[in-house]
Amino acid sequence: MATLESIGVGKLINAAGPETIYGGSSLVMEVVEAMSKVSPYFVDMYELLQKASARAAEILNVEAAFITAGAATALVVATAACMTGTDRNKVRRLPNVEGLKNEVIIQRGHRYLFDQAFRLSGARFVEIGFPFASDASEVAASIGEKTAALAYDYDQKGIMSLEEFSKVGRENGIPVIVDAADMMPPLANIKKYAASADLVCTSGGKALRGPNDTGIVCGKRELIEACALNAFPNYAIGRPMKVSKEQIIGLVTALERYAARDEKIEVETWTRRLQRIAELLKDVNKVEARVVFPDEVGRPVPRLHIRPIAPDAPKALEITERLKEKSPKIMTLDLLTQLFPNTVIIDPTTMAAGEEEIVGTRLLEILNS
C-alpha cells in the first residue's frame, strides 16, 4: 500500500486554513466510512447526482443545488448556465460562444486568483470601477446585449454590497454568480447569499470537511437545471470535471455532520489553541501576538496575528519561511499579506489537537535565535 512515506512526501502542519494547495481539510472518519461503503457498488450517476443534490439543497435551505467537482467547477458550470440556459444545442457548442451572450461584468476590486474559472467556459470579463470604487449606475451602464452574468466575490471596503449589486442584476434581468468557496462558517451564509444572488458556489472541501474535490452550486431552480446540463456526466463543458459516487456520498455526509455540529464549541476549541500559542510567546518582546475575532470577512473564525515590533525582530516573511525549514513544515496563512503587512497569520481550523504546542515552540526557537 502506498503511503506518504513510501513515495517520499513529508507531512506538514497546516496553520493556513483549508487551502486547496495543502489538501483542503482532513476528512473525518464518518465521511471516510461513508465513501468506503458506497465504493463497491455501481449506481446511475444521473440519479445519484439528482437525489444527492436535492438533499444538499434541503440541508442548505435553498431552492435548488447541484454537486460539482469543487467550487471552481461550480463557477465554470454556473457561468456556462448563464450563457446557455437549458438549450441543449447551446450547451453542446461551448466553449464556442459565437452568437451567445458571453460577457460577465465584474468589479475591478473583485479580480482575484481564482477568477479564471469564470472564463473557462468561453466567457470574457467586462471590468468596471476603480480597484476599490464601483457604483450601481456604472454596473447598469455596462450591461449590454452580450451580458450573460454579473460576478461577485465577497463584501469588502470600497466594493458594492451583494444586495446592491444583485438589485442591479434583477432590474436588468441578469443573473448574479457569487464565489462563496470559503464563506463558511456559518452554514447559514449560503442561504443568505442565495437570497440575493441567483447562483452561489461553495466548496465541499473547506469548512464542510468533505472531499477536497467537491463543491456545490445552489440557487434558482431553472439555472441549477442549466448548471446540471453543462456539468458531468453530460457531454458538455463540465464533462472532464468528474465527481465520483464516493465523493458525492462523502460530501452529503459531511454536510449532514456540519449542520448538526455545535458551532460554539468549535470556535472555543479553535480559540484555545491560538491562545496557547500566544501564551508561549508572551515573554518574547520582539513580537505582539493577539487573537483576532471574527476574521477579515466577518466569519466566526478566530485568527492569531503575530506582528514583529522590535527593531531586531525578524520580518514576518522571514518567520514564515523559517517555519517551513524543519520537519514537519508549518504553513501559515500567507494569502492575506496585502491586508496585513508584516504579520504572521495562523488559522486554527485545520490544526490538529497538540499541533499548537509544536507551532508555538517552533516560533519561540525562531524568535530567540
C-alpha atoms as one frame of an Amber mdcrd trajectory, in Angstrom:
protein
   0.000   0.000   0.000   1.353   3.396  -0.948   1.910   5.884   1.864   3.264
   9.412   2.002   6.488   7.988   3.392   6.844   5.333   0.692   6.646   7.923
  -2.093   8.803  10.425  -0.247   6.316  13.154   0.643   6.540  14.776   4.062
   3.563  15.650   6.237   3.066  19.259   7.254   1.212  21.223   9.889  -1.474
  23.277   8.224  -1.876  26.547  10.123  -3.111  28.271   6.957  -6.698  27.011
   6.949  -8.415  24.768   4.380  -6.276  25.791   1.413  -6.558  23.563  -1.653
  -2.782  23.581  -2.155  -2.366  21.902   1.245  -5.059  19.291   0.669  -8.165
  21.199   1.749  -9.458  19.830   5.039  -8.880  16.488   6.721 -11.767  14.063
   6.315 -13.494  12.910   9.484 -13.884   9.144   9.869 -17.657   9.321   9.334
 -17.067  10.734   5.849 -14.316   8.216   5.063 -16.559   5.328   6.128 -19.480
   6.586   4.025 -17.221   6.813   0.976 -15.814   3.349   1.630 -19.256   1.778
   1.960 -20.512   3.055  -1.401 -17.301   2.239  -3.263 -18.084  -1.433  -4.165
 -21.393  -0.576  -5.815 -22.427   0.755  -9.219 -25.132   3.399  -9.472 -26.901
   5.545 -12.052 -24.817   8.713 -11.724 -27.641  10.897 -13.037 -29.967   9.587
 -10.325 -27.318   9.853  -7.620 -26.457  13.443  -8.529 -30.114  14.431  -8.710
 -31.072  12.961  -5.331 -27.859  13.845  -3.514 -28.086  17.416  -4.808 -31.692
  17.628  -3.616 -30.518  16.523  -0.171 -27.788  19.182  -0.238 -30.382  21.841
  -1.114 -32.532  20.658   1.793 -29.661  20.955   4.278 -28.588  24.354   2.937
 -32.225  25.518   2.899 -32.006  26.817  -0.676 -34.276  26.469  -3.704 -32.042
  24.048  -5.596 -28.464  22.772  -5.675 -26.084  20.676  -7.761 -22.929  18.858
  -6.627 -19.749  19.512  -8.610 -16.044  18.631  -8.611 -15.030  21.571  -6.417
 -16.037  25.209  -6.111 -14.037  26.121  -9.219 -16.095  23.655 -11.265 -19.229
  25.185  -9.752 -18.106  28.562 -11.128 -17.428  27.064 -14.571 -20.847  25.417
 -14.919 -22.628  28.393 -13.326 -21.123  30.716 -15.926 -21.928  28.250 -18.698
 -25.518  28.008 -17.438 -25.946  31.770 -17.694 -24.791  31.649 -21.317 -26.792
  28.596 -22.456 -29.813  28.304 -20.209 -31.406  24.884 -20.724 -30.942  24.979
 -24.502 -29.083  21.728 -25.196 -27.854  22.957 -28.575 -26.133  25.892 -26.882
 -24.774  23.578 -24.169 -23.107  21.376 -26.801 -21.493  24.382 -28.515 -19.377
  25.589 -25.612 -16.630  26.748 -25.484 -17.636  28.163 -28.891 -19.547  31.273
 -27.809 -20.294  32.714 -31.239 -23.805  34.158 -31.176 -24.144  33.658 -27.397
 -24.205  36.159 -24.588 -20.769  35.628 -23.080 -19.813  38.782 -21.165 -19.523
  38.710 -17.377 -19.389  42.031 -15.558 -17.033  42.140 -12.589 -15.841  44.950
 -10.320 -12.098  45.546 -10.652 -11.677  45.084  -6.913 -13.034  41.565  -7.339
 -10.408  40.354  -9.814  -8.578  37.639  -7.916  -6.530  34.441  -8.145  -9.412
  32.121  -8.991 -11.497  34.138 -11.417 -10.187  32.181 -14.398 -12.902  29.653
 -13.574 -15.495  32.096 -14.899 -13.644  32.271 -18.224 -13.034  28.558 -18.790
 -16.435  28.184 -20.411 -15.637  30.829 -23.038 -16.916  33.862 -21.154 -14.993
  37.130 -21.073 -14.881  39.748 -18.335 -16.073  43.322 -18.605 -14.301  45.156
 -15.772 -15.923  48.147 -14.118 -14.953  50.661 -11.458 -11.628  51.512  -9.936
  -9.883  48.861  -7.824 -11.954  49.811  -4.783 -14.742  52.029  -6.071 -17.847
  50.992  -8.005 -21.451  52.113  -8.066 -24.800  50.856  -9.292 -25.025  53.322
 -12.170 -21.758  52.079 -13.659 -22.888  48.445 -13.404 -26.168  49.252 -15.115
 -24.434  51.289 -17.841 -22.090  48.371 -18.575 -24.911  45.895 -19.238 -25.389
  45.246 -22.941 -26.815  42.721 -25.365 -23.852  40.373 -24.757 -24.090  40.420
 -20.946 -24.642  36.920 -19.562 -23.981  37.399 -15.853 -22.598  39.556 -13.063
 -19.762  38.087 -10.955 -19.260  38.720  -7.239 -16.656  37.598  -4.708 -17.273
  38.959  -1.172 -18.199  42.190   0.593 -15.185  44.398   1.246 -14.340  48.063
   1.683 -14.956  50.068  -1.477 -16.929  47.287  -3.162 -20.668  47.372  -3.764
 -22.596  45.167  -1.353 -24.013  41.945  -2.736 -27.541  43.217  -2.116 -26.921
  46.398  -4.129 -25.072  44.540  -6.874 -27.829  41.918  -7.156 -30.523  44.597
  -7.256 -28.983  45.932 -10.469 -28.959  42.411 -11.860 -32.624  41.832 -11.043
 -33.675  45.160 -12.521 -31.952  44.237 -15.785 -32.767  40.538 -15.861 -29.110
  39.488 -15.490 -28.180  36.642 -13.088 -25.560  37.157 -10.387 -22.957  34.475
  -9.618 -21.252  34.534  -6.200 -17.981  32.791  -5.396 -18.558  31.749  -1.780
 -15.959  28.960  -1.797 -14.653  29.756   1.679 -17.544  31.706   3.198 -18.464
  29.103   5.810 -18.904  29.081   8.748 -21.700  29.705   9.376 -23.709  27.350
   7.194 -26.474  29.978   7.030 -24.200  32.216   4.914 -25.026  30.190   1.819
 -28.769  30.729   2.264 -28.129  34.434   2.910 -26.162  34.817  -0.328 -28.725
  32.797  -2.275 -31.430  35.194  -1.081 -29.733  37.988  -3.058 -27.852  36.230
  -5.839 -29.025  33.746  -8.463 -26.187  31.224  -8.208 -23.877  30.666  -5.227
 -20.792  28.456  -5.488 -19.136  26.932  -2.443 -16.544  24.306  -1.577 -17.145
  20.892  -0.083 -13.516  20.503   0.928 -13.038  23.535   3.161 -15.169  24.174
   6.270 -17.529  21.289   5.469 -14.596  18.821   5.655 -15.919  16.826   2.736
 -13.707  15.569  -0.102 -11.383  18.326  -1.322 -12.532  17.803  -4.917 -16.218
  18.509  -4.269 -18.303  21.650  -4.441 -21.884  22.862  -4.633 -23.651  25.407
  -6.815 -27.027  26.466  -5.462 -29.715  28.990  -6.269 -32.603  29.433  -8.676
 -34.067  26.132  -9.865 -34.066  26.861 -13.606 -30.451  27.996 -13.522 -29.455
  24.935 -11.475 -31.054  22.770 -14.166 -28.873  24.592 -16.693 -25.830  24.001
 -14.470 -26.582  20.267 -14.427 -26.828  20.161 -18.228 -23.407  21.796 -18.503
 -21.822  19.504 -15.905 -20.645  15.905 -15.553 -21.881  13.326 -16.522 -23.364
  15.137 -19.538 -21.251  15.561 -22.676 -20.700  19.246 -22.063 -18.066  21.750
 -20.962 -18.051  20.200 -17.484 -17.629  16.583 -18.631 -13.908  16.392 -17.748
 -14.659  17.696 -14.227 -15.816  14.367 -12.820 -17.213  13.779  -9.366 -17.324
  10.154  -8.220 -20.009   8.304  -6.302 -17.641   8.207  -3.334 -17.144  11.970
  -3.431 -20.883  12.640  -3.697 -21.787  10.443  -0.737 -18.850  11.841   1.226
 -19.985  15.402   0.614 -23.594  14.754   1.675 -22.317  13.026   4.818 -20.061
  15.991   5.563 -22.965  18.395   5.038 -25.217  16.461   7.413 -22.474  16.323
  10.018 -21.669  20.026   9.638 -25.298  21.038  10.062 -25.520  19.050  13.303
 -22.297  20.299  14.919 -22.058  22.750  17.839 -20.527  25.898  16.352 -19.899
  27.466  19.774 -17.758  24.534  20.931 -15.892  24.551  17.620 -14.992  28.248
  17.958 -13.977  27.770  21.609 -11.627  24.925  20.633 -10.007  26.991  17.879
  -9.611  29.966  20.223  -7.967  27.889  22.974  -5.353  26.606  20.539  -4.476
  30.111  19.399  -4.389  31.396  22.967  -1.904  28.655  23.825   0.449  29.809
  21.072   0.081  33.422  22.238   0.817  32.300  25.796   4.042  30.609  24.703
   5.113  33.906  23.073   4.053  36.239  25.886   7.584  36.794  27.225   9.071
  37.444  23.792   9.373  41.223  23.498  10.114  41.064  19.779   6.530  40.393
  18.701   2.955  41.195  19.550   0.591  38.209  19.393  -3.172  38.698  19.569
  -6.236  36.657  18.740  -8.492  38.419  16.228 -12.208  37.581  16.036 -14.136
  37.460  13.728 -11.878  37.056  10.710 -11.273  39.614   7.951 -14.556  38.812
   6.147 -16.684  38.572   9.288 -16.857  34.795   9.666 -16.916  33.386  13.222
 -13.322  32.186  12.883 -10.505  33.320  15.204  -7.065  34.057  13.803  -3.769
  34.677  15.560  -1.883  37.739  14.313   1.816  37.810  15.184   3.436  41.138
  14.388   7.168  41.891  14.810   7.558  45.097  16.861  11.247  45.233  17.867
  13.921  46.686  15.561  15.927  43.444  15.785  12.924  41.171  15.219  12.832
  39.107  12.023  10.294  40.252   9.450   7.071  38.263   9.079   8.192  36.824
   5.731  11.404  35.511   7.288   9.435  33.908  10.127   7.037  32.155   7.766
   9.879  30.877   5.604  11.799  29.559   8.606   8.686  27.746   9.813   8.972
  25.664   6.646  12.617  24.694   7.160  12.190  21.839   9.649  10.041  18.746
   9.533   7.143  18.912   9.785   6.853  22.092   7.751   4.459  24.642   9.246
   2.367  26.543   6.721   0.765  29.857   7.727  -1.898  31.994   6.058   0.217
  33.950   3.576  -2.615  34.982   1.244  -3.521  37.936   3.470  -0.173  39.739
   3.408  -1.614  42.633   1.399  -4.308  43.222   4.015  -1.990  42.675   6.988
   1.600  43.540   6.010   4.456  42.213   8.134   2.091  39.926  10.051   2.239
  36.168  10.524  -1.326  34.856  10.490  -2.259  31.485  11.959  -5.584  29.858
  11.158  -6.586  27.135  13.661  -9.356  25.487  11.651  -7.097  22.842  10.107
  -4.774  22.299  13.061  -4.978  19.006  14.943  -5.013  18.784  18.727  -1.498
  19.259  20.075  -0.128  20.987  16.990  -0.434  24.359  18.722   2.421  23.249
  21.017   4.634  22.456  18.026   3.806  25.753  16.300   4.379  27.794  19.460
   7.655  26.039  20.275   8.952  26.479  16.721   8.082  30.194  16.805   9.960
  30.521  20.105  13.043  28.912  18.570  12.964  31.288  15.616  12.401  34.426
  17.670  15.055  33.539  20.272  17.727  32.507  17.789
